[in-house]
């Protein structure tokens, strides 16, 4: 079995590649190593795969049709896992055109590839950000998601709609996965848990937006990988799945847990909430449990312990 995995050098993508290779898949990893964060971090993420005979790295943009066609000519693909994207809520408010171009045009090019190359399965990495601001929880896949509060969230909602269109017209089996605040080893350096850990460790102020009572459904990367692989293997029809931990953690509690694991007290600087932020995320995962056998196993206490251990080993 052979799969095209976009965003292979990223945080989640490198973990998915590791698992697929361990499971016996041939993996064609696609990444453009852009400078959203230090490309050397991404290259280190994929260096571990270069000696693996079942791994091929293609350095190209997801909007590069010629590069995609060359991959398809290299041998029949049994599926595509599309994780590449411009990520981040706050940066999307500053560069909305870049997000629309990369996330929408790139996803369209990949769906076109799947259609013309008759690739039977497509997994799309979506986001819990599509749910926007809401008070009721948990969030269900059939909730109204017509009110995204950032360009990033809007591109993910639009990506799901594109996926449905291609499923409807070409009978492609597509799974759209709404990830809920993924963390763990190799997490991007600008993401909250990684950033907070670094600042606490260095004794620098940690900026918290709001009063610290916002709550997130933090999900360990190993649990997300289980859901991604199951969605690839079991893709059927058109489905949307929440991949979360089904437990919310208050921001103040998160800081306390990080302090405990790092062994240092945080210096807190509080600022008003920022545009694009939402007060709550919480995943209803019953559909993923039923269809994918998804069962998150890593609680926040253990996940943060593992993340901090990784951080201490890799910090410069």
N, C-alpha and C positions, 0 to 999 in steps of 0.2 A: 504494500500500500504506500502511496506517495502523496504528500501534501505540500502545498505552497503556504508558507507562513509569513505574513507581512508583519513588519515591526519586530523582527526576530531578535534584534539587538537591544530592544527595550526591556524594561522591568518585567512585565508579565510575559512578553514574547519569549525571552530567553528561558524562563521557567517552563513554558509550554514546550519549547523545542527540546529541552532536556528530557521531559517526560515522554514526548512522542518518540524520540530516539531510543529511549529505554524500553519502550513498548514495541519496537521493531519497525517503526515507520521510516521511510525515506523522507527527509525533510529538505525542501528547497526554501532557504531563508532569504527573505527580501528586506533590505533596509537601505535608506539613503544617508544614514549617519549625519543628520542635520545638526545644527549648532544650538538647538533649543536648550540643551545642556551639554556639557563637555563630551564631545564624541569619543574621547579616549575611554570614558566609562563604558560606552556602548561596545567599543571594540573589545574591551576586556570581557564583557558579557558573552561574546561569541567566540573568543579565543579558545574557550574550553571545548568547542565543537570541531575545530579544524582538523583534528586527527581522526575524527569519526568518519568512516567510509560512507555512511548513509547520509551525510550532511553536505549540502552545497550552499555556499553563500553567493547571492547576487546583490551587488551594490548598485541600486537604482531607485528611482522614484516610482511610487505607485501610479503616477500619472503618465509614465513612460510606456506607451502602447507597444512600441517595438521591443522593449525589454520584456514585457509580459508575454508577447507572442513568442519570443525566443525561449522563454521558460516552458511554454506549452509544447513547443517543438522538441524539447529535450526529453519527452516521455510522458505518457498518459498520467494525468493527475486525478486522484480519487477524491480530492477535496481541497478547499481553500479555507484557511483560518485568517481572517482579516483583522489584525490588531493595530496596524499602523494608522496614525492620526496625529494631527496637531492637538495636543492635550492641554488641559488647564482652563478653569473657568475665568480667572482674573486676566490672564494674558489675552483671552479671546475678546474681552471688552476693549482692549487696546488695538488689536489687529484683526478685526472681524473678517476682512476680505481674505486674509491669508487662511483663516480657518474654513471659510466657505470654499475656497479654491481647493485646498488640499483634501479636506474631509469629504466634500461632495463630489468633486471631479475625480478624486482618487477612487472612491468607492464605486462610482459609475464605471470607471475603466476596468476595475476588477470584476464587476458583474457582467460587463460586456465580454471579458475574457472567458468567464464561466459559461456564458451563453454560446459563444461561437466555438469554444473548444469542447462543449458538451461535458463539462465537469459536473458531477451529480450533486455535490454537497458544498454548502457555503455557510461559514460561521462568521457572524459579524459582531465585533466587540463594541457594544453600546455602553450606556452609562446611566446610573441612577439619577444623574442631573436632569434627565428628561422629565422627571416628575415635578420639577419646579418647587415653589413654596407651597407647603401644605401642612396642616396640623394633624389630620387623622393618620393613624398608622395601624398596621403595617401597610406598605405600598403594594398594591396588586397590579399584575400585568395588564388587567383590563380597566385600570383607572384612566381617567382622562389625562392625557399628557400634552394638551394643546397650549400650555402656557409656560414654556421654558423661559428662564430668566437670564440666560447668557447666550451669546452666539455659539459657544461650544455645545451647550445643551441643544440648541436649535439644529446644529449639524448632525447630532446623534439621532434626534427624532427624525430628521429628514432622511438620514441613512436607513433607518428602519422602514420608512415608506418606500424608498428606492428598492430595498430588498423585497418588499411585498410585491411591488410591480413586476420584478423579474421572476419571482415565484409564480405569480398569476399568469404571466405571458409565456413562460418557458418551462414550467413545472420543475424548477430547481428546488431541491430540499434546502431550506434556509432556517437557521437558528440565530436569533438576535439575543445577545446576552447583555443584560443590564448589570454592570459591575458596581458594587457598593464599596466605596472607599477602601481600595486594596492596599495592603501594606505588607512588609516583609523584607528579607534580604534582597539587595539590588534595587530597592525602591529609589525612584528618581530623587535627586538631592533637594529639589525645591518643594517636594511634597511635605505636608505638615509634620508627620511623625519623624521623618528623616531630618528635617530642618530643626524641629524642636530639640531632638536628641543632640544634634551638633552644637546648638547654641547653649544648651544646659551643660554639656560636657566642657565647653570652652569658657563657661562662666559669663556668657554674654546675655543681654536682655532678650527675653522671648516675647514677641509681640502677639497679643491675643486680641482679636477683633470681637467686640461684644463683651458680655458679662461672664462668658465661660459656660453658660447653661445650654448652648447648642449641643445637639446630640447627633452622633453618626453611627451608622452600622458598619463598623470596621471589620474587614474580611481578610483573613490571612491568605497570602498568595498561593499556598499549597492547596487550599480549599478551592480557590478560583480555578486552578489548573485542573482539578478533578472535574469541575463543571464544564470547562472548555473541551476537554478530551471526550467526555460523555456526549456532549452536544455534537461533536464531529462524528462520533461513531454511531449515534442514534438519530441523526438528523432525518426528519420526515415531515413533509408538508412545509408550512410556514408557522414557526413558533417563536414567541418571545418569552424569555426566562429571566427572572431575577436571580442573580448570584450574590448572595449576601450571607451574613452570619445570623440574621434574625434576632439580634440583640443590639440595643443602642447603648452607647457610652457617652456620658457628658464630657465636654472638653476639659473641664476642671479635673475630672477623674482621670482622664488620659494623662494630663500633666503629672498628677500625683503618681501614677503607675510608672511613668518615665523616670521621675525623680528616684523612685524606689530602686529601679533597675540600674540606673546610672550611678547612684550613690551620691548625688549632688542635688542641692536645692535650686529650683528655677528662680530666676529674677524676672518677674512678670511686668510687662508694660501693656496696659490696656488701651485700646483705641475703639472708636465706633465701628459697628458692622460695615462691611464693604459691599458695594453693589455686586450682585451675582451670587452671594452667599445665601444659603438656605438654613433655616433653624433646625431641621430634622431630616434624617434619612433612616428608613427602616424597611427591610425587605420581607415581604411575604414569600416564602420559598417553597410552598406546598406543591406548586406545579413542577418545579425543578426536582423536588423529591420524588414525585410520582413518575415523571417521564424519564428523568436522567439518573435516578438513584443518588441524587446530590444530597450529601449529608455533612455539612461543615463540622470539622472535628477539632479545630484549634481555637480555644477561647482567647480573648484579648490578653489575659494575664500571661499565658504561655507564649502567645505570638510576639508580644513586646519583649519578653525575655530573650527569645530567639533573635529578634531584630537587633537588640542592643548588643548581644554577643557578636553578631556579624559586624556591626558598626565598629566595635572596639578592635576587631581583628583587621579591619580594612582601612581604618582612618589613617590619614597621612600626617 
